[in-house]
Amino acid sequence: MAVSRINEAGLNVNQYGNRNILINGAMQVAQRGVTGTTPTTDNYVLDRFSLSRFGAYPDNATQTQESDAPTGHYKSYKMVRNSAHSLTGTNASAFIQRIEGQNMAHLNWGLSTAKSCTISFWVKSNQTGDFPLILADSGNALDIGKLYTISSANTWEYKTINIEAPTAGTFDTDNTTAATVSWGFGAVDASRTAQGTTWGSSNTSGSSKSMVTGASTALSTTSGATWQITGVQMEIGDTATDFEHRTFADELAKCHRYYQRLFTTGTGDRQMIGAGHYNTTTGIVIPYQHYGGPMRASPAGSVSALNLLDIEPFDVEPTAFTFGDLTKLGCWMNITDPSARTQGFAGSLFIDISSGFVAFDAEL
């Protein structure tokens, strides 16, 4: 019996899945919450995207997940600059996503067979002018700078930017960073990436990845400046296709590789973390396997204030909490009970209040 083949030439390219190399481009997943203020060096609110600062830039901004979005989307990321700042030295700020090498190895970047790509997105701001987009290799030694123009204040505008194929540079193909995409907000002239159609070497500091020659600094220096983005897509080829809408479950699963957070679902609800046994009269050992699947690498564990947690069946708050043998697959949780119990008894840990959490971070 003859086996028929699909006529690929007749297929709409939008039928092909996994075109988008970036994760959470629709700004849907927000495990850490939907708002944040002044960031540390890297501050994540929405998953996989960080508001980052460089060169001791005294960033003072509010980040939120918004329901304001262009047609075809229902969430966006918004940054509001809370105060004016004069840029000096290597001060810089950017909205970035670092791409894992295994997710873009097929682009062959750094080789003679490298493939070009296109980045597309919707953007909205109360500032107008030319603004920077920068891609850099894993060592920040090679980069390319582009400009996109915001023409009308407070209006959603669609942008597409072609990224030429880099045939040199270091783009890791393992579970570390291969490349960084940065929507820059500002840097002084000496720390700007050159605008062009070829990859080149600017300077190797992080601040050079936040600004392009000829771009406005208004998003860093203007108090009250706003900037919103959604529908972010990076794909092979020189043509932007319609945004690839993955299911929320698929997008969340991709985010879980880099960050997983256990929390309650609402006021009055309780979330069980795990169950174990008292290996001493006051210490519970709980084995834990990452519920979202294996993580990118061995994560850092963190926990909320202990008074937001609860040990059962005794209904008491733990006095100490540590992680043991953290790997990309799971860990041990070591919990201290304020009272002595019978060694060998079972014990379990719950998140008791809505602001409580246990989290695991393996971001790039």
C-alpha positions as CSV (number, residue, x, y, z in Angstrom):
1,M,0.0,0.0,0.0
2,A,1.4,3.4,-0.9
3,V,2.0,5.8,1.9
4,S,0.9,9.4,1.2
5,R,3.0,12.3,2.3
6,I,1.8,15.7,3.6
7,N,2.3,18.4,1.0
8,E,4.5,20.7,3.1
9,A,4.4,23.5,0.5
10,G,0.7,23.7,0.9
11,L,0.7,24.0,4.7
12,N,0.3,27.3,6.4
13,V,3.5,28.0,8.3
14,N,1.4,28.8,11.4
15,Q,0.6,25.1,11.6
16,Y,4.1,24.3,12.6
17,G,4.6,24.2,16.4
18,N,7.5,25.4,18.5
19,R,8.5,28.1,16.1
20,N,9.0,30.6,19.0
21,I,12.4,30.2,20.6
22,L,11.4,32.6,23.4
23,I,9.4,31.4,26.4
24,N,6.3,33.2,27.8
25,G,6.1,35.7,25.0
26,A,2.4,36.3,25.7
27,M,3.3,37.3,29.2
28,Q,0.8,34.9,30.7
29,V,2.9,33.0,33.3
30,A,3.6,34.9,36.6
31,Q,4.6,32.4,39.2
32,R,6.3,35.0,41.4
33,G,3.3,37.3,41.4
34,V,2.0,40.1,39.1
35,T,3.8,43.1,40.5
36,G,7.3,44.1,41.7
37,T,9.2,47.2,42.5
38,T,12.9,48.3,42.4
39,P,14.9,45.3,41.0
40,T,18.1,43.8,42.1
41,T,20.6,43.1,39.4
42,D,18.1,40.7,37.8
43,N,14.5,40.9,38.9
44,Y,11.9,38.5,37.6
45,V,8.2,39.3,37.8
46,L,6.8,37.5,34.8
47,D,8.5,34.2,34.1
48,R,11.7,34.1,32.0
49,F,11.8,37.9,31.5
50,S,14.0,40.0,33.8
51,L,14.2,43.7,34.4
52,S,18.0,44.0,34.8
53,R,20.3,46.7,35.8
54,F,24.0,47.2,35.2
55,G,26.8,49.4,36.5
56,A,25.1,50.2,39.8
57,Y,22.2,51.9,38.0
58,P,19.8,53.0,40.8
59,D,16.8,51.5,39.2
60,N,13.5,52.7,40.6
61,A,10.7,51.1,38.6
62,T,7.5,49.3,39.1
63,Q,6.7,46.1,37.1
64,T,3.3,44.6,36.6
65,Q,1.4,42.1,34.6
66,E,-1.4,43.9,32.8
67,S,-4.7,42.9,31.2
68,D,-4.2,45.8,28.7
69,A,-3.1,44.1,25.4
70,P,-3.5,44.4,21.6
71,T,-6.1,42.3,19.8
72,G,-5.2,38.6,19.9
73,H,-3.5,38.9,23.3
74,Y,-4.9,39.3,26.8
75,K,-1.8,40.0,29.0
76,S,1.2,42.3,28.8
77,Y,4.3,43.3,30.8
78,K,4.5,47.0,32.0
79,M,7.4,49.0,33.4
80,V,6.8,52.4,35.0
81,R,9.9,54.5,35.8
82,N,9.2,56.0,39.3
83,S,11.9,58.7,39.2
84,A,14.2,60.5,36.8
85,H,17.9,59.5,36.7
86,S,20.9,60.9,34.9
87,L,23.0,58.1,33.4
88,T,26.7,58.1,34.3
89,G,29.5,55.6,33.9
90,T,28.3,52.1,33.1
91,N,24.7,52.7,34.3
92,A,22.2,50.8,32.3
93,S,18.9,49.1,32.4
94,A,17.2,46.5,30.2
95,F,14.3,44.0,29.8
96,I,15.9,40.7,28.9
97,Q,15.5,37.0,28.3
98,R,18.5,34.7,28.3
99,I,18.1,31.7,25.9
100,E,19.3,28.3,26.9
101,G,21.8,26.8,24.4
102,Q,19.8,23.6,23.9
103,N,16.8,25.6,22.7
104,M,18.6,27.4,19.9
105,A,21.4,25.0,18.9
106,H,19.6,24.4,15.6
107,L,20.3,27.9,14.5
108,N,24.0,27.0,14.2
109,W,25.0,30.4,15.5
110,G,28.8,31.0,15.5
111,L,29.2,28.7,12.5
112,S,29.3,29.3,8.7
113,T,25.9,27.6,8.5
114,A,24.2,30.0,10.9
115,K,20.6,30.9,10.2
116,S,19.1,34.4,10.4
117,C,16.0,35.0,12.5
118,T,13.2,37.5,13.1
119,I,12.0,39.0,16.4
120,S,8.5,40.4,16.5
121,F,6.5,42.0,19.3
122,W,3.9,44.5,20.3
123,V,5.0,47.5,22.2
124,K,3.3,50.5,23.8
125,S,4.8,53.6,25.6
126,N,4.1,57.1,26.6
127,Q,7.5,58.0,25.1
128,T,8.1,58.2,21.3
129,G,11.3,57.8,19.3
130,D,13.9,55.2,18.4
131,F,14.6,52.5,21.0
132,P,17.2,49.7,21.2
133,L,17.1,46.0,20.8
134,I,20.4,44.1,21.3
135,L,21.4,40.4,20.9
136,A,24.6,39.2,22.5
137,D,26.5,35.9,22.5
138,S,27.0,33.9,25.7
139,G,30.2,35.7,26.6
140,N,28.9,39.2,25.8
141,A,31.8,39.5,23.5
142,L,29.9,39.7,20.2
143,D,26.6,41.5,19.7
144,I,24.3,43.2,17.2
145,G,22.3,46.4,17.8
146,K,18.9,47.3,16.2
147,L,16.5,50.2,16.5
148,Y,12.7,50.1,16.6
149,T,10.5,53.2,16.4
150,I,7.6,54.0,18.7
151,S,5.6,56.5,16.6
152,S,2.5,57.2,18.6
153,A,2.3,57.6,22.4
154,N,0.1,55.2,24.4
155,T,-0.7,53.1,21.3
156,W,0.0,49.5,20.7
157,E,2.4,49.1,17.7
158,Y,3.6,45.9,16.1
159,K,7.4,45.6,15.4
160,T,9.5,43.2,13.4
161,I,13.3,43.1,13.4
162,N,15.5,40.9,11.3
163,I,18.6,39.5,13.0
164,E,21.4,38.6,10.7
165,A,23.1,35.2,11.1
166,P,26.3,35.4,13.2
167,T,29.0,33.3,11.8
168,A,31.4,34.0,14.6
169,G,31.1,34.2,18.4
170,T,30.5,31.8,21.2
171,F,26.9,30.5,21.5
172,D,26.8,27.6,24.0
173,T,24.7,24.6,23.0
174,D,24.3,23.1,26.5
175,N,22.1,24.0,29.4
176,T,23.8,27.4,29.9
177,T,23.1,30.7,28.2
178,A,23.6,30.8,24.4
179,A,22.4,34.3,23.8
180,T,20.7,37.2,25.5
181,V,17.9,39.3,24.0
182,S,17.7,42.8,25.5
183,W,15.2,45.6,25.1
184,G,17.4,48.4,26.3
185,F,16.3,51.4,28.3
186,G,19.4,53.5,28.4
187,A,23.2,53.9,28.7
188,V,25.8,56.6,28.2
189,D,27.4,57.0,24.7
190,A,30.6,55.1,25.7
191,S,28.6,52.0,26.7
192,R,26.5,51.7,23.6
193,T,26.4,48.9,21.1
194,A,26.9,50.0,17.5
195,Q,23.8,49.8,15.3
196,G,24.3,47.7,12.2
197,T,23.5,44.7,10.0
198,T,26.5,42.6,11.1
199,W,27.6,41.2,14.4
200,G,30.6,42.9,16.0
201,S,32.5,43.5,19.2
202,S,31.4,46.4,21.3
203,N,32.6,46.3,24.9
204,T,32.2,43.3,27.0
205,S,30.4,44.9,30.0
206,G,26.7,44.2,30.6
207,S,25.9,47.9,30.1
208,S,26.8,47.8,26.4
209,K,23.9,45.3,25.9
210,S,21.4,47.9,27.0
211,M,21.8,50.7,24.5
212,V,22.3,51.2,20.7
213,T,23.9,54.2,19.1
214,G,21.3,56.6,18.0
215,A,18.6,55.5,20.5
216,S,16.7,57.5,23.0
217,T,17.4,57.3,26.7
218,A,13.9,58.4,27.7
219,L,12.9,55.1,29.2
220,S,15.7,55.3,31.8
221,T,15.9,59.0,32.5
222,T,12.2,60.2,32.4
223,S,10.1,60.0,35.6
224,G,6.8,58.4,34.8
225,A,8.0,56.8,31.5
226,T,6.0,53.7,30.7
227,W,6.8,50.7,28.5
228,Q,4.7,47.7,27.7
229,I,5.3,44.6,25.6
230,T,3.6,41.4,24.6
231,G,3.4,38.9,21.7
232,V,7.2,38.5,21.7
233,Q,8.4,35.9,19.2
234,M,11.9,34.9,17.9
235,E,11.9,32.5,14.9
236,I,14.1,31.2,12.1
237,G,13.9,33.1,8.8
238,D,13.5,36.6,7.6
239,T,9.7,36.8,7.8
240,A,7.6,37.2,11.0
241,T,4.7,34.8,11.2
242,D,1.6,35.2,13.4
243,F,2.3,34.8,17.1
244,E,2.5,31.1,18.1
245,H,-0.2,30.8,20.9
246,R,0.8,27.8,23.0
247,T,-1.6,26.6,25.7
248,F,-1.1,28.0,29.1
249,A,-0.2,24.5,30.4
250,D,2.5,24.2,27.7
251,E,4.0,27.6,28.5
252,L,3.9,26.9,32.3
253,A,5.7,23.6,31.8
254,K,8.5,25.4,29.8
255,C,8.8,28.0,32.6
256,H,9.0,25.2,35.2
257,R,12.4,24.2,33.8
258,Y,13.7,27.5,35.2
259,Y,11.5,28.3,38.2
260,Q,9.0,26.4,40.3
261,R,7.0,27.9,43.1
262,L,4.6,26.2,45.6
263,F,1.9,28.4,47.0
264,T,-1.7,28.3,48.0
265,T,-4.4,29.1,45.5
266,G,-6.3,31.6,47.6
267,T,-7.4,32.7,51.0
268,G,-8.4,29.8,53.2
269,D,-6.8,27.2,51.0
270,R,-3.8,25.2,52.1
271,Q,-1.1,23.6,50.0
272,M,0.6,20.4,51.1
273,I,4.4,20.5,50.4
274,G,5.2,16.9,51.4
275,A,5.2,14.3,54.1
276,G,8.1,12.6,55.9
277,H,9.1,11.4,59.3
278,Y,10.8,12.6,62.5
279,N,14.4,11.4,62.2
280,T,15.0,13.1,65.5
281,T,12.6,14.2,68.2
282,T,12.4,17.7,66.7
283,G,13.5,17.3,63.1
284,I,11.3,16.2,60.2
285,V,12.9,15.0,56.9
286,I,10.7,15.3,53.9
287,P,11.7,13.9,50.4
288,Y,10.7,16.2,47.6
289,Q,10.6,15.7,43.8
290,H,10.1,18.8,41.7
291,Y,6.4,18.7,40.7
292,G,7.0,20.6,37.4
293,G,9.6,18.1,36.2
294,P,13.4,18.2,36.1
295,M,14.8,21.7,36.2
296,R,17.6,23.1,34.0
297,A,20.2,22.7,36.7
298,S,20.5,22.3,40.5
299,P,18.3,25.2,41.7
300,A,18.6,27.5,44.6
301,G,15.8,26.9,47.2
302,S,14.0,29.6,49.1
303,V,11.1,29.7,51.5
304,S,8.8,32.4,52.9
305,A,8.6,33.5,56.5
306,L,8.2,30.3,58.6
307,N,5.1,31.6,60.3
308,L,3.3,31.1,57.0
309,L,4.0,27.4,57.1
310,D,2.4,24.7,59.2
311,I,3.5,21.3,60.6
312,E,0.8,18.6,60.7
313,P,-0.7,16.8,62.6
314,F,0.5,19.1,65.4
315,D,-0.6,22.5,63.8
316,V,2.6,24.3,64.7
317,E,4.9,26.6,62.8
318,P,8.4,25.4,62.1
319,T,11.3,27.2,63.7
320,A,13.9,26.3,61.0
321,F,13.8,25.1,57.3
322,T,16.8,24.0,55.2
323,F,17.3,22.2,51.9
324,G,19.5,19.2,51.5
325,D,21.0,17.6,48.4
326,L,19.3,20.0,46.0
327,T,19.5,18.7,42.4
328,K,17.5,19.3,39.2
329,L,15.3,16.4,40.2
330,G,14.5,17.2,43.8
331,C,15.9,17.5,47.3
332,W,15.4,16.8,51.0
333,M,13.5,19.4,53.2
334,N,14.7,19.5,56.8
335,I,12.1,21.0,59.1
336,T,12.5,21.8,62.8
337,D,9.5,21.4,65.1
338,P,9.5,23.7,68.2
339,S,8.4,20.8,70.4
340,A,9.8,17.3,71.0
341,R,7.9,14.5,69.3
342,T,8.3,10.7,69.1
343,Q,11.2,9.8,66.7
344,G,9.9,7.9,63.8
345,F,6.4,9.5,63.8
346,A,5.1,10.9,60.5
347,G,4.9,14.6,59.8
348,S,3.9,16.8,56.9
349,L,4.4,20.4,55.9
350,F,1.7,22.8,54.6
351,I,1.7,26.3,53.3
352,D,-0.9,27.8,55.6
353,I,-1.4,31.4,54.4
354,S,-1.7,32.8,50.9
355,S,1.6,34.7,51.0
356,G,3.6,31.6,52.0
357,F,5.7,29.7,49.5
358,V,8.5,27.3,48.8
359,A,10.4,28.1,45.5
360,F,13.2,26.7,43.4
361,D,15.2,28.9,41.0
362,A,17.3,27.6,38.1
363,E,17.2,30.7,35.9
364,L,20.1,31.3,33.5
